[in-house]
């Protein structure tokens, strides 16, 4: 007997208003404290810097959130970013138009996402392992194609990156489209249903394997867009070491923003706030001359607290 998608969704634990407001309240409180501690924090130029520095992570975290809500994860995002920018750099050296290079970079990321989805579903390899393998493949290919050195990219990227509003517009578009898809489309309803209970989703008529391939592919598209943002921010060279640590940053942004590691719970708005919390924290620590080493300690502690809270929240609803 088939179960309607709406019935499958009803089996998922409901988010309490406090759960959704906690990350935003923390961001506001953190910003207020930093503004008092250092007057430079609240200056418009510094706030624009925070937006520019967090734009790439916000965009990637959006795709990561879709995957995590579906019950998946992607550890290859940083390496795929590196491969994408190196491909764009190679296209530039071959004399191709910057638009062609950008399209090639996005295509590479989409292909990586598609492969991740197929390996995860058809070969039945856990997403953690499949994307861990892709992380090594993509990083290795980036090093092979670049010879281990940075490659020049078109000056057009630098011109685009000089406009701070470009980063804000791209972030709003990606987050806005993802929010609409999650809250207003069948695709979004399936994301929550599959992440909450795969067996119930199958009984409701959802093709779980096909759905997961789609989500991984969409995540690849979002990673490709993030690669363009990164090149616009850097503006001069494409490095095979680009994106190092992005997989952890994006997962952390999603978790801090309220996305459950168990699947079925989360929002792109929460991940946006989670990414901003990390960006604001790092920016504030830099302004206060806090060591990079201590910044890692603080952010690591924040991640543990967020995961602990997620576990407490999940247990209280079951």
Phi, psi and omega in degrees: 000127181283146178249130180300151178302322180299322179292320177298319181295326182295339179284345182281147177293140181274143177281135175275152180306323180297323179299320183284328185274339185302311180298319179295317179298320179295319179298316180297315180296317179298316179297319180296317180296316181292325178295324178285321183290328180213118185294338181290338184300316186276001179290141184308318181298320180290321179295324175295324177297319178300317180297314180297317183289332183264350187302313183296316180295320179299315181296311180295321180297333177296312177294320178299323180295316178302318180293315184294322177296326179284353181096010179250189178195156180226110178268001185260001188302318181295318180290323178294323174303313181299314180297320181296315182290328178292320177299317177297321178295319178295320178296323178294317180294334179276359177087015181284155177296144180305327179294321178295319178297319179295318179297320179295320179298316180293319180299320179298316181293321178297317179298318179298319178296318179298315179298317177302316180295317181293316180296320181294319186267308184286319179272353178057042175263134180304141183304322179302314183285317181300314182282335173295319176296317178296327178301315179290320180296311183295318181293320178297316178296323178297319179290322179295312183292332182262349186069017179083007181237160179288145180247148178288147175238158185303145178294343179300326179294321179296320180296320179291316182293340178290343179264106184299328182295337179302316182294318179297319180295315181297316179300313181297321180294312182296311181294319181297315180295318180296320179297316179298317181297320182289324189257346188231003183231161176297325178303316179293320178297322179293325179302312180292320182296315181294317180292329181283320182195100183298320181294316177297324179295319178297317180296334180277358176100007180277132174278095188298316181298313179299319179298314182295323176298318178298316182295318177297322180291318176299319177299320177298318177300316180295321177296322177298320176297320178297326178297321177296318177300318181297317179295325178292325180286317180286310169078358184225313184227154173252121185252140177291351177262006179301148173079006180297128180088354183295328181298318179288320180297319183287323176295319178298318180300318180294315182293315179299327180279000174107003178282132183278138175290345180272353180089163175085351182224140176144173179204152179290330176297320178296320179293324174302313180294320179299318178294321179293324178300313180294320180294317180295318180298315179295317180297316180296319178297322178296318180295328180268008178059037176278136182302145176302328181295317179290330176298320178298321179296315182296313181293321177298318177297319179298320179296315180298317179298319181295318179293320177299316179296321178297319178295317178297319181295317181294316181294328181289344182258354183254000000 
